[in-house]
Amino acid sequence: MGLDVAANSFYKGGEYVIKDRSSGMDDNQLLEYYKGLYDQYKLAILEDAYAEDGWDSWKKLYSEMGNLTVIMGDDLLVTNPKRVQKAIDEKACNGAVIKPNQIGTITETLDVVKMVRDAGWKVLVSHRSGESNDSFIADFAVGVAADYAKFGAPARGERVAKYNRLSAIEVELSRIK
């Protein structure tokens, strides 16, 4: 099980405010909260655990939990080679969410995937919310041998189309073997 925390959405006034706490948490308190979640649920992935420019917090999280779970950057990295290189250099993550339409072209996206792979990180290919029924992203995820694909809950047509395409690819690949 993984958790997309989306910390940018509850980072307010220099602290992290969540419903099950009576007061906001600083970066260290939030780290302890994540450790408790890991102890309870053994999370395989922790995505967007801190605000997108909280580099020091990301580095501390990776230092303390990177050997336990995949510290996955999405808003931190935005499929941007400069931000990915900074995260590699500063040891801020060990996984990257890859969204082709964030960087611009498939070629640029493939360059980022190569950077991530060369760093020994995990690759999670993701759709963007509000996408169409086009299922190319499923083919892309298989084509780059992504460790994970993220298309959201199969509750709407555009998401189901992507999962259906993954199933069809599995059938096609089984015929080759």
BELDA-V649380 format. One record per residue. N is the residue number from 1. OMEGA is omega in radians with two decimals (* if undefined). NEAR is the number of other ideal C-beta (glycine too) atoms within 10 Angstrom. Layout:
n & omega & near
N & OMEGA & NEAR
N & OMEGA & NEAR
This chain:
n & omega & near
1 & 3.09 & 7
2 & -3.12 & 17
3 & 3.00 & 18
4 & -3.04 & 16
5 & -3.09 & 22
6 & -3.03 & 13
7 & 3.09 & 21
8 & -3.05 & 15
9 & 3.11 & 10
10 & 3.05 & 16
11 & -3.05 & 19
12 & 3.06 & 9
13 & 3.08 & 6
14 & 3.08 & 9
15 & -3.12 & 14
16 & -3.05 & 22
17 & 3.11 & 12
18 & -3.01 & 12
19 & -3.06 & 6
20 & 3.04 & 5
21 & -3.10 & 12
22 & 3.09 & 5
23 & -3.13 & 7
24 & 3.14 & 16
25 & 2.99 & 16
26 & -3.07 & 11
27 & -3.12 & 20
28 & 3.09 & 10
29 & 3.11 & 14
30 & 3.07 & 24
31 & 3.10 & 18
32 & 3.08 & 11
33 & 3.12 & 17
34 & 3.10 & 21
35 & 3.09 & 14
36 & 3.09 & 10
37 & 3.12 & 15
38 & 3.14 & 16
39 & -3.09 & 10
40 & -2.98 & 8
41 & -3.12 & 11
42 & -3.10 & 10
43 & 3.09 & 18
44 & -3.09 & 15
45 & 3.00 & 19
46 & -3.02 & 24
47 & 3.09 & 26
48 & -3.05 & 22
49 & -3.14 & 28
50 & 3.10 & 27
51 & -2.98 & 19
52 & 3.11 & 17
53 & 3.11 & 13
54 & -3.01 & 20
55 & -3.12 & 16
56 & 3.12 & 12
57 & 3.09 & 20
58 & -3.13 & 24
59 & 3.13 & 18
60 & 3.09 & 16
61 & 3.14 & 23
62 & 3.14 & 20
63 & -3.05 & 12
64 & -3.07 & 14
65 & -3.08 & 19
66 & 3.09 & 17
67 & -3.11 & 8
68 & -3.00 & 14
69 & 3.07 & 21
70 & 3.06 & 22
71 & -2.95 & 29
72 & 3.10 & 29
73 & 3.04 & 28
74 & 3.12 & 24
75 & 3.09 & 18
76 & -2.98 & 28
77 & -3.11 & 28
78 & 3.12 & 17
79 & -3.09 & 24
80 & -3.06 & 16
81 & 3.13 & 16
82 & 3.13 & 9
83 & 3.09 & 20
84 & 3.14 & 26
85 & 3.09 & 14
86 & 3.14 & 14
87 & 3.07 & 27
88 & -3.09 & 19
89 & -3.06 & 9
90 & -3.13 & 13
91 & -3.09 & 14
92 & -3.07 & 26
93 & 2.92 & 29
94 & 3.07 & 21
95 & -3.12 & 26
96 & 2.97 & 30
97 & -3.10 & 26
98 & 3.10 & 27
99 & -3.06 & 20
100 & -3.08 & 23
101 & 3.04 & 13
102 & -3.04 & 17
103 & 3.04 & 19
104 & -3.09 & 11
105 & 3.08 & 10
106 & 3.12 & 13
107 & 3.10 & 9
108 & 3.11 & 15
109 & 3.11 & 21
110 & 3.07 & 16
111 & 3.12 & 15
112 & 3.10 & 24
113 & 3.12 & 23
114 & 3.10 & 12
115 & -3.09 & 16
116 & 3.13 & 27
117 & -3.14 & 15
118 & 3.11 & 9
119 & -3.13 & 17
120 & -3.12 & 8
121 & 2.99 & 22
122 & -3.14 & 19
123 & 3.05 & 20
124 & 3.09 & 25
125 & -3.04 & 25
126 & 2.97 & 23
127 & 3.00 & 23
128 & 3.13 & 10
129 & 3.14 & 8
130 & -3.14 & 6
131 & 3.08 & 18
132 & 3.09 & 10
133 & 3.12 & 12
134 & -3.05 & 12
135 & -3.12 & 21
136 & -3.06 & 15
137 & 3.07 & 25
138 & 3.08 & 23
139 & 3.13 & 14
140 & -3.13 & 18
141 & 3.11 & 25
142 & -3.10 & 17
143 & 3.12 & 14
144 & -3.13 & 18
145 & 3.13 & 10
146 & 3.07 & 19
147 & -3.10 & 15
148 & 2.98 & 19
149 & -3.09 & 18
150 & -3.13 & 21
151 & -3.11 & 21
152 & 3.12 & 15
153 & -3.11 & 8
154 & -3.04 & 12
155 & -3.11 & 7
156 & -3.05 & 11
157 & -3.10 & 11
158 & 3.10 & 16
159 & 3.13 & 17
160 & 3.12 & 16
161 & 3.14 & 18
162 & 3.09 & 25
163 & 3.09 & 16
164 & 3.12 & 15
165 & 3.07 & 19
166 & 3.11 & 16
167 & 3.13 & 11
168 & 3.10 & 13
169 & 3.11 & 16
170 & 3.11 & 10
171 & -3.14 & 8
172 & -3.13 & 10
173 & 3.12 & 10
174 & 3.12 & 8
175 & -3.13 & 6
176 & -3.07 & 5
177 & * & 4
